[in-house]
């Protein structure tokens, strides 16, 4: 089984690492991106071939053991990089045909947060593979005229940062289509509540020309995603923080500048996900904005 590492040249290849991991890998030397390994799309193809085989005997213990051994080795290596024996990781699908100029696959494949232990990580990888064949994901592929049989997905295992606040940044206004603004949504805790829409976030509109904040809307943020013993759960935001901005103006400017720099680096308007731990900003995802529709 092929294991690729973020920041290494072989992980820059979308056909091997999938778009999500490949984009992060290309940026890892210049931005604060957490260490991680990628199980290549070839491994998914081998798994899919096994489960599709009418000969169940082909799903042999030796083949499953080889997968488990490769994952355990990669997880141990990640632990050495992180300086922790059993690091908490985010396990995310990275499909070859996702995060492109016209297709994002956002929310179609599964993500598992705060997974610790080699066995638990291996289970999460297999669940990510299985999510390619859920009713929701298959329906999406059919609507986009994509072949189900030719689906190829890598899986990214990346150190998890216990975020104090999270943000999603659009390098163009996705509502009006304006290229002169940066839109930032932010909320407390991990980004899961933010991207799933279970919390109303703080929203900022920043002018590209002079980085002035044109508009700000500080929401009453009642829920946030926090770490559980294994995984995550939603918890109430303390009353003292519900109406307090989740990021300050300095961080708003930092996010706006980051999105503009990434647009230059990648060559397209970006949609990024970020996390703050204290004052440290981490880039979690960078993909093209797939739709800029005028209201």
C-alpha positions as CSV (number, residue, x, y, z in Angstrom):
1,X,0.0,0.0,0.0
2,X,1.4,3.4,-1.0
3,X,1.8,6.0,1.7
4,X,2.6,9.6,0.8
5,X,3.6,12.4,3.1
6,X,2.4,16.0,3.0
7,X,5.1,18.3,1.7
8,X,6.8,15.6,-0.3
9,X,6.8,15.8,-4.1
10,X,5.0,12.5,-4.7
11,X,2.1,13.8,-2.5
12,X,1.6,16.8,-4.9
13,X,0.1,14.4,-7.5
14,X,-3.7,14.7,-7.6
15,X,-4.0,11.3,-9.3
16,X,-2.2,9.7,-6.3
17,X,-3.1,11.8,-3.3
18,X,-6.4,13.3,-4.4
19,X,-7.1,17.0,-4.7
20,X,-7.5,17.8,-1.0
21,X,-4.1,16.3,0.1
22,X,-2.3,17.4,-3.1
23,X,-3.3,21.0,-2.6
24,X,-2.1,21.0,1.0
25,X,1.1,19.2,0.1
26,X,2.0,21.8,-2.5
27,X,1.6,24.5,0.2
28,X,3.2,22.7,3.2
29,X,6.6,24.3,2.8
30,X,5.3,27.9,2.9
31,X,2.3,27.8,5.3
32,X,1.5,26.3,8.7
33,X,0.0,23.0,7.7
34,X,-0.1,20.2,10.2
35,X,1.9,17.0,9.4
36,X,0.1,14.1,7.9
37,X,0.2,11.1,5.6
38,X,-1.9,10.1,2.7
39,X,-3.1,6.6,1.8
40,X,-2.9,6.8,-2.0
41,X,-5.9,6.3,-4.4
42,X,-4.4,3.1,-5.5
43,X,-5.2,1.5,-2.1
44,X,-8.9,2.4,-2.5
45,X,-8.9,0.8,-6.0
46,X,-7.5,-2.4,-4.5
47,X,-10.0,-2.3,-1.7
48,X,-12.9,-1.7,-4.1
49,X,-11.8,-4.5,-6.3
50,X,-11.8,-6.9,-3.3
51,X,-15.3,-6.0,-2.1
52,X,-16.7,-6.1,-5.6
53,X,-15.2,-9.6,-6.2
54,X,-17.7,-12.4,-6.3
55,X,-15.0,-14.5,-4.8
56,X,-15.1,-13.6,-1.2
57,X,-12.0,-15.7,-0.6
58,X,-10.0,-12.9,-2.3
59,X,-10.5,-10.8,0.9
60,X,-7.8,-12.7,2.6
61,X,-6.4,-12.1,6.1
62,X,-3.0,-11.5,4.6
63,X,-4.3,-8.6,2.4
64,X,-6.1,-7.1,5.4
65,X,-3.0,-7.5,7.5
66,X,-0.8,-5.8,4.9
67,X,-3.2,-2.8,5.0
68,X,-3.2,-2.7,8.8
69,X,0.6,-3.0,9.0
70,X,1.1,-0.1,6.5
71,X,-1.3,2.1,8.4
72,X,0.2,1.3,11.7
73,X,3.7,2.1,10.4
74,X,2.6,5.4,9.0
75,X,0.7,6.3,12.2
76,X,3.9,5.5,14.3
77,X,5.9,7.7,12.0
78,X,3.4,10.5,12.4
79,X,3.6,10.1,16.2
80,X,7.4,10.6,16.0
81,X,6.9,13.8,14.0
82,X,4.3,15.1,16.5
83,X,6.3,14.0,19.5
84,X,3.3,12.0,20.8
85,X,2.9,8.2,21.0
86,X,-0.8,8.2,19.9
87,X,-1.5,11.5,18.2
88,X,-5.1,12.6,17.6
89,X,-5.7,12.8,13.9
90,X,-8.3,14.0,11.4
91,X,-9.0,11.2,8.9
92,X,-10.5,12.8,5.7
93,X,-11.2,11.5,2.2
94,X,-9.3,13.1,-0.7
95,X,-11.0,12.1,-3.9
96,X,-9.1,12.4,-7.2
97,X,-12.0,14.3,-8.8
98,X,-13.0,16.5,-5.9
99,X,-12.0,20.1,-5.2
100,X,-11.7,21.0,-8.8
101,X,-12.7,24.1,-10.7
102,X,-16.3,22.9,-11.2
103,X,-16.9,20.2,-8.6
104,X,-16.1,20.3,-4.8
105,X,-17.7,17.1,-3.4
106,X,-18.1,19.2,-0.2
107,X,-19.9,17.1,2.4
108,X,-20.2,14.0,0.2
109,X,-17.5,11.9,1.7
110,X,-16.9,11.4,5.4
111,X,-14.4,13.0,7.8
112,X,-13.5,11.6,11.2
113,X,-12.0,13.9,13.8
114,X,-10.0,13.2,16.9
115,X,-9.1,9.6,16.1
116,X,-6.3,8.1,18.2
117,X,-4.7,4.7,18.0
118,X,-3.5,2.7,15.0
119,X,-6.6,0.4,15.0
120,X,-9.0,3.3,15.2
121,X,-7.3,5.1,12.4
122,X,-7.4,2.0,10.2
123,X,-11.1,1.7,10.8
124,X,-11.7,5.4,10.0
125,X,-9.7,4.9,6.7
126,X,-12.0,2.0,5.7
127,X,-15.1,4.1,6.6
128,X,-13.8,6.9,4.4
129,X,-13.5,4.4,1.5
130,X,-17.0,3.2,2.2
131,X,-18.4,6.7,2.2
132,X,-17.7,6.8,-1.6
133,X,-20.5,4.3,-2.0
134,X,-23.2,5.9,0.2
135,X,-26.5,6.8,-1.3
136,X,-25.7,10.5,-1.0
137,X,-22.3,10.3,-2.7
138,X,-23.5,8.0,-5.5
139,X,-26.4,10.3,-6.2
140,X,-24.0,13.3,-6.4
141,X,-21.8,11.5,-8.8
142,X,-24.7,10.5,-11.0
143,X,-26.0,14.2,-11.0
144,X,-22.5,15.3,-12.2
145,X,-22.3,12.5,-14.8
146,X,-19.3,10.9,-13.1
147,X,-18.6,7.2,-13.3
148,X,-19.2,5.4,-10.0
149,X,-16.9,2.5,-11.2
150,X,-14.0,4.9,-11.9
151,X,-14.2,6.7,-8.5
152,X,-10.8,6.9,-6.9
153,X,-10.2,8.3,-3.4
154,X,-7.1,8.7,-1.3
155,X,-7.4,9.2,2.5
156,X,-5.5,11.8,4.5
157,X,-4.5,11.2,8.1
158,X,-3.4,14.5,9.6
159,X,-2.5,15.7,13.1
160,X,-5.6,17.4,14.7
161,X,-5.3,20.9,16.2
162,X,-7.7,21.5,19.1
163,X,-8.9,24.8,17.7
164,X,-10.1,27.6,19.8
165,X,-11.8,29.1,16.8
166,X,-12.3,28.1,13.2
167,X,-12.9,30.0,9.9
168,X,-14.0,29.5,6.4
169,X,-12.7,32.1,3.9
170,X,-13.9,32.8,0.4
171,X,-11.5,34.9,-1.8
172,X,-14.5,36.2,-3.7
173,X,-18.1,36.9,-2.5
174,X,-19.9,33.6,-3.3
175,X,-23.3,35.4,-3.1
176,X,-22.8,38.5,-5.3
177,X,-19.9,37.1,-7.4
178,X,-17.8,40.1,-6.6
179,X,-14.0,39.6,-6.9
180,X,-13.3,42.7,-4.9
181,X,-14.3,41.2,-1.5
182,X,-13.1,38.5,0.8
183,X,-15.9,36.9,2.9
184,X,-14.9,35.3,6.3
185,X,-17.2,33.2,8.5
186,X,-15.8,32.3,11.9
187,X,-17.0,30.6,15.1
188,X,-15.8,29.0,18.3
189,X,-14.2,25.5,18.5
190,X,-13.5,23.1,15.7
191,X,-14.8,23.8,12.2
192,X,-17.3,21.0,12.1
193,X,-20.2,23.1,13.3
194,X,-19.2,25.9,11.0
195,X,-19.1,23.9,7.8
196,X,-22.1,21.8,8.6
197,X,-24.2,24.9,9.2
198,X,-25.3,24.0,12.7
199,X,-24.1,27.4,14.0
200,X,-24.7,30.9,12.8
201,X,-21.1,32.3,12.4
202,X,-19.6,35.7,12.7
203,X,-19.3,37.1,9.2
204,X,-16.9,39.7,7.8
205,X,-16.7,41.3,4.4
206,X,-13.2,42.7,3.7
207,X,-12.3,44.9,0.7
208,X,-9.4,43.5,-1.3
209,X,-8.1,47.0,-2.3
210,X,-7.2,48.3,1.2
211,X,-8.2,45.4,3.5
212,X,-10.9,47.6,5.1
213,X,-13.8,45.7,6.8
214,X,-16.9,46.8,4.9
215,X,-19.3,44.8,6.9
216,X,-19.3,42.7,10.1
217,X,-22.1,40.7,11.7
218,X,-21.3,39.2,15.1
219,X,-23.7,36.4,15.6
220,X,-25.1,34.8,18.8
221,X,-23.1,31.6,18.6
222,X,-24.8,29.0,20.8
223,X,-23.2,25.8,19.7
224,X,-19.6,24.7,19.0
225,X,-17.8,21.4,18.2
226,X,-15.3,20.3,20.8
227,X,-13.2,17.2,21.4
228,X,-14.7,14.1,23.0
229,X,-12.8,11.1,24.4
230,X,-12.8,9.7,20.9
231,X,-14.2,11.9,18.2
232,X,-16.1,15.1,18.8
233,X,-19.5,16.4,20.0
234,X,-21.4,19.6,19.9
235,X,-21.5,21.6,23.2
236,X,-23.1,24.9,24.3
237,X,-20.9,28.0,23.9
238,X,-20.5,29.6,27.4
239,X,-22.9,32.5,27.8
240,X,-20.0,34.9,28.2
241,X,-18.7,34.0,24.7
242,X,-21.9,33.7,22.7
243,X,-22.0,37.3,21.5
244,X,-18.3,37.9,21.6
245,X,-16.4,37.9,18.3
246,X,-14.7,34.5,17.8
247,X,-11.7,36.2,16.0
248,X,-10.4,39.7,16.4
249,X,-9.7,42.3,13.7
250,X,-6.0,41.3,13.5
251,X,-7.0,37.8,12.7
252,X,-9.6,38.9,10.2
253,X,-6.8,40.8,8.4
254,X,-4.5,37.8,8.6
255,X,-7.1,35.5,7.1
256,X,-7.9,38.0,4.3
257,X,-4.2,38.3,3.4
258,X,-3.8,34.5,3.5
259,X,-6.6,34.0,1.1
260,X,-5.2,36.5,-1.3
261,X,-1.7,35.0,-1.1
262,X,-3.2,31.5,-1.7
263,X,-5.1,32.8,-4.8
264,X,-1.8,33.9,-6.2
265,X,0.0,30.6,-5.3
266,X,-2.8,28.3,-6.7
267,X,-3.9,30.4,-9.7
268,X,-7.6,30.4,-8.8
269,X,-10.0,32.1,-6.3
270,X,-9.8,30.0,-3.1
271,X,-12.2,28.6,-0.5
272,X,-10.1,27.8,2.5
273,X,-10.7,26.3,6.0
274,X,-8.5,27.5,8.9
275,X,-8.1,27.0,12.6
276,X,-6.7,29.1,15.4
277,X,-5.0,27.6,18.4
278,X,-4.1,30.7,20.5
279,X,-2.6,33.1,18.0
280,X,-1.3,30.4,15.7
281,X,-3.2,30.1,12.3
282,X,-3.4,26.7,10.6
283,X,-4.4,26.1,7.1
284,X,-6.7,23.0,6.9
285,X,-8.0,23.0,3.4
286,X,-7.6,25.0,0.2
287,X,-9.9,24.4,-2.8
288,X,-11.3,26.5,-5.8
289,X,-14.5,28.3,-5.4
290,X,-16.7,26.2,-7.7
291,X,-19.6,28.7,-8.1
292,X,-19.8,32.4,-8.1
293,X,-23.5,33.1,-8.8
294,X,-24.9,36.6,-9.1
295,X,-27.9,37.2,-6.9
